[in-house]
Amino acid sequence: MSGEMVGIIGSVVLLALIMLRVPVGLALLLVGMAGYSILQSVELALVQIGMSTFNYAGSYTLSVIPLFTLMGLFLTYSGTSEELYKAVDSWFGKVKGSLAMTTIGASAIFASISGAAMSTAATLGRISLPEMKRHNYDHGMAAASIAVGSTLGILIPPSVCLILYGVLTMEPIGALFLAGIVPGIILSLLFMLTIYIMVTLKPSMAPISDAPSVSFSEKLRSLTKIWPITVIFLVSIGGIYLGLFTPTEAGAIGAFGALVITLFGRRLNWKGFVDSIEETARITAMIFIMLLGANMFSNFLAVSRLPVTITTYVSNLDVSPYVILAIILLIYLVLGTFMESISIQVLTLPIVYPIIIEAGFDGVWFSVIFVMMMCIALLTPPLGVCCYILHGVDKSIPLETIFKGALPFLATMIIFTILLIIFPEIVLFVPNLMH
């Protein structure tokens, strides 16, 4: 049996294990070990897993994951998210759909400290959903605006999804962070525009708030309550942009700064501190196990020569590179309906990334295109993780209502992805300035 056939069989077995609910990291590790043992030897497979474990555990680059995670959790457990929501709400006033727009704005800012979609959905769901229901917002649009806004957590830096992309493809994480800034801001504004169009066409979806208007001076005062987020984001991400320190150093500065600010401001209690450490450990362990499995599976695919064969075959096709890109994105749309984003990432990038580079596309640019597809995956049924989280926050809102409410936003995301393909400068403008 050829190495390529063993690689195909291994990939099919891996998909079957994932569909049987075997943890992704364990499935990758088992299939990678078995395939490598078949093509090489059991002894070499054991040596490979030992070396991979040591390299990942001692990796300076990968320490960026727990550091940025810890930074976000310190600020989350300090209650900053509630003050953030109130501050953003004061600026929208009596605009149509103001509470839903506030949710999008708060999600964008909260994304800059959490780096994850699910935590953003769970946190803002508890804060903004009761408020929108109290003001008689359409339940589908209210829940969908939170679910959609939470997807910004994997696009706006420091994004765990972008960090993993950098680890799996060896693209510089600093450049990936900078690439997500402008698309993240534009997508936030497009979400707000979508809400405005929806409530303009159907005003009953979002009655205008009867709350008193807020003066400009009060709006300015509201910003003083969220200065920790602003300072930490500007120092950490700004430092990367200016070349003052690496992403790992930025994560360390951000985590330490968040701890100091929340402690001196008496925002973080002992329970919040312990919970932040424990949750960081759980998230980091989960990601590292998946990366270890992904590395073993990638080594198995490498010795099977399946990625080389696929890349050579695709590069010899007499079609436009954009046709190849369209096929890859279509595959991601399908995978997103039954797999979560991290699983898709560690499973597909070892094969897809070489094809993208061979087709002549920029690896940093594709990172944002890839993340956009993962954002869509977080909202599409039957998996739609962010929609499920909102249903868990408030079970009185049917799951199908949330999915239906997300449809206009999904259309916006697809249109925006097409614009990013047509105008790659939107993604590459800031990273190119750094160079």
N, C-alpha and C positions, 0 to 999 in steps of 0.2 A: 504493500500500500504506500502511495506517495505521501510525502510530507504535507503537500497541499490538501490532500483528502483527509489526513488526520486533523489538520487545522480546521477544515469545514465541519467535520464530525464533532470536534471539541466545541466549536462555536454553537452548534445546534444543541449539544448537551448542556452548555452553559445557559442558553435561553430557556431550556426546559426546566432546569433547576431553579432559575429565578422565578418562572411562572408557578412553580410548586412552592413558592414562598421561602426557599432556602436563602438565608442572608447573603447579600450580593458579595461581600468580601470573602465569605467562606466558599461560595460557589466558584468565584474566580480562582481562589487558592487551590481548591480541589482539582478543577479542570486543568489549571496550569501545571500543577505537580504531575498529574497523570499523563498529560500530553508530553511534557518535557521528558518524563521517564521513558515513555514509549519511543520517542525520537532520539533520545540520547542515552541516559541510564539513570537508575534510581539514585546512585551515588552523586552524580552531577546535579540532579534535581535538588537533593538535600543540601549540597554545597551552595547552590543558587539561592535557595530560600534563606539559608543562614546569612549569606552575604547581603541579601536584600534587607533582611530585618535589621542588621547592624547599620547599614547605610542609611535607612530611613530614620531609625531611632537617633542616630547621631548627626542628622542633616541640619546644617545651619539654616539653609533656605526654608525648610519645612517648618521651622519654629515660628514662622510668620502666622501659621494657622492658629495655634493656641493663643498667641499674643493679641491678634485682632479680635478673636472670639472673646477673650477675657475683657478687652476694652469695651466691647459692645455690651457684655453682660453687666459690668460694673455700672454703666450708665442706665441700663434697663432696670436693674433692681433698685436703683436710687430714686425711681419715680420720675425720671426726666421725661418719659414718654407722655405723661398726662399734661405736664406743663408745656411740652412741645405742641400738643394738639390745641390747647387753649390759645397759645401764642399765634399759631397759624390761623386759627378760626377768627381771631380779632381782625385780621387783615382782609378777609373776604367779605365781612359785613353782610349786606343784604343782596349780594349777587345771587342770581338764580342758581340753585343747586350748591349753595355756599358750603354746606356741611360736607357734601360729597367731595367737593374740590378741596376742602380743608383736609380731608382724609388722604387725598392724593398727595398734597403738599407735605403733610406730616409723614407720610410713608416715605417720600423721597428723602427727607432729612433723616428720618429714623434709619433708613437703609444705609446711610453713611456711617452709622455706628454699629449696626447689627451684622451686616454682611450676609444676611440670610433671609429668605422669603417667609419661611414658616413661622419664625419668631415674630416677624413684623405683622403677619396676619393674626396670630394669636393675641399679641399685645394690643394692637389698635382695634381689633374686633371687640375686645372687652370695653374699650373706651368710647369709640365712635358709633358703634352699632346701636346701643341703647339711646344715644343722643338723637340719631337720625330717626329711629322709630318713634321717639317722643314727639318729633316735629312732623310726623305723618309722611315720611318719605316712603316711596315705593320700596317694599322689602327686597325685591330682587335687585334693584339698582343699588340700594344701600349696601347690601352684603357683597355684591359684585364689585363695587368701587373699592371696598377694603381688600378683597381678594386680588383685584387687579393692581392696586397700589402696592401690595406686598411683593409683587414680582420685581419691583424696582430694587429690592434687596440683593438680587443676584446680578444686577447690572451696574449700579452705582458703587464705586469702591468705598471701603475694602470688601470686595465680594469674594466669598469662599469659592464660588463657582469659577471665578477668574483665576484665583490662586491655584486651584486644581488643574485648570487648563494650562497654566504656566508650568506646573510640575510635570504634567503628562506630555507636553510638547516641547519643553525647554525654551519657551518664549520668555523674555524678561518680564517678571511680575510687575515691576514698576511701570513699564510701557503699557501693560494690560490694564492696570488701574487707571492710568491717564486716558486710555482709549474709551473707557466707560463713562467718563464724566459728561461730555457733551451729549451723546445719545441719551443718557439717563435724564438730563435736564429737559431735552426736547420731548422725550416720550412722556415725561410728567406733564408738560404743557399740553401735549396732544390729548392725554387722558382728560384733562380739565376741559379742553375744547369739546371733546366728545360728550361730557356731562352737560355742558352748556347747550349743545345742539339737542340733546335728548330732552332736557327739561323745557326748552323753547318749543319744540314740536309737541310735547305733551306736558303742560305745566303742572298737572295733577301729580306727576311723579315726585316733585320736590317743591312743596309750598314754601314761599318766602318766609324767612324767620321773622317772628314778631319781637325779637330781642332788640333792645335799644342800640342805636348806633354808637360806635366806639370812636372817640376822638383820635386825632393823629398822635398826640402826645401819649395817649394810653397805648396805642399800637407800638410806639417806640419802647415804652416801658415793658411791654410784654416780651420784647426781645432780650431784655436783660436777664430773664429767667432761663433762657436756653443758651446763654453764652458758653457754658462748658462744651456743648456739642460743636459750636462754631469754632472755638479755639482749638480743640483737639483735632477736628477735621483739617483745619488750615495748617496746623503744625505738622501733622503726620503726612497728609497727602501733598501739601505744599513743599515739605522738605524733600519728598521724593522727586517732585517736579524740578526743584532747584538743584537737585543733585547733592543735597547736604548729607543725606544718609540713605541707606538701602531700605527696601520694604520691611525687612526683619527689624532693623533699628527703628523704623517708623512705628511698627507694631509695639515694640517695647516702650517707646516714648509715649505712645497713645495709651497703652494699658496703665503705665505708671501715672501719667497725667490724669487719667480718669479716676484712679484710686485716690490720688491726692486731693483732687477737686471735690469728689463726693464725700470724702472723710472730713475735710475742713469745712465743707458746707453743711455738714451733719445731714447728708442726704442718704448715706448708706449705713445701715445697721449691721450688727454682727451676723444675723441670719442671712441678710442679703449678700454679705461677703462670702460666707461659707457656700451658699447656694451657687454663687457665681463660679467659685473654684470647682465645685463638684460638676456643674453642667459643662464647664470648659473641658474638664477631664473626660467626660462621657463623649462629647462631640469630637474631641481630638482623637480619642481611642477609636471611635467609629470610622473616622476619615482615614486614620493611619492603617487600620486593618484593610479597608477597601483599597488603599494605595498599594499595600503589600501584595494583596491578591491581584490587583491590576498589573503590577510589575511582573509577577510570576506568569500571568496569562500572556502578557506582552512578550516575555522571553520565549514562551512556548510558540506563539505565533511567528516570532522571528526565526526560530530554528525550523519551523514548518515551511517558511518562505511564502506563506499565503499573502501577507501584505505586499511583498515585492511582486508577486504574480498579478495581484489585483491592480496595483499601481501601473505596472507595465501594460496590462490589458487596456486599462482606461486611457492611458496616455497615447496608445496607438489608435484609439477610436477617432474616426474622422468627423468629430462633432465639435461645436463651440464649447469652450470651458464653462460657459454659463449654462449650457445644457447639463453638464456634469454637476455643476453646483445645484441646479434645480432638482436633479434626481436625489442628491444627498439631502437637501432640505425636505423633500417629500418623504424620504425615509425617516427623517427626524420627526416629522409631523405624525407619522404612523406610530413610531416607537413611543412618542409622548403620550399616546392614548392609554398605554398599559404599563409603562415603566417610569420611575421617578428620575429626576434630572441627573443626580450623581451616578446612578447606575448606567444611564445612557452615556455619560461622559467617559467613565472608565472602560466601558465596553467598546465604544466605537472610535474614540480618538486615535488609538494606535493604528487603526486602519484608514480612517478618513483623513487625518492630518497630512500624511504623505501624498495622498491624492490631491488635496487642495494645493499644496506647495508645488507639486508636479504640474498642476493646471495653470500655474502662474499667479495665484492669488497670494496676498499678504497674510502671514500667519496671525499678526496682531489684529488686522481688520476682521479676519474670520472669527476671532474670539468673540467679538460683539455679535456677529451674525449667529454664531452658535448659541450664545446666551439668549438672544432673542427667541430662538426656537425653544429653548428650555423654559423661557417665560411663558410662551404659548402652551407648552406641555403642562405647566402648573395649573392651567385653567380649563383644559379640554377633558371632556368625559371619555371613558368612565372613571379614570384615575383622578385627575384634577385636584391635586393635594390641597392647594390653597382654598378651593371651594369646600372641600371636606372639613377643613379646619373651621371655616366660618359656620358651617352647619353644626359642628360640634360646639361652637360658642353659643349658638342660639338654635336649638333644634326645632323651634316653632316655624322657622323658615325652611320650606322643603328644598332638598338638594337640587331638584330640577329647576326650581325658581332661580337659584343662584347661578346655575349654568346658563339659563336663558338670559339672565341679566348681564352676563359677561360677554354675550355675543357681539354687541357693538364695539366693545373694547378689543375683542379679538380681531375684528376687522381693522381697527386702528393699528394694532400691532403688526398685522400682515402688510398693510400699506407702508408702514414705517420701515419694515425690513426691506421691502422692495426699494424704497428710497435710499437706504444704506448701501444696497448693492449698486444702484445707479450712481450714487455720489459717495464713494468711499472716503472722500476728504472729511466728511462729517465725523468719521471715526478716527482718522489718522491725523487730523489737524493738530491736536494737543500733543500726542506723542512725537510728531515731527518737530514741533517747537522745542521739545526737550533736547533733541539732537542738535 
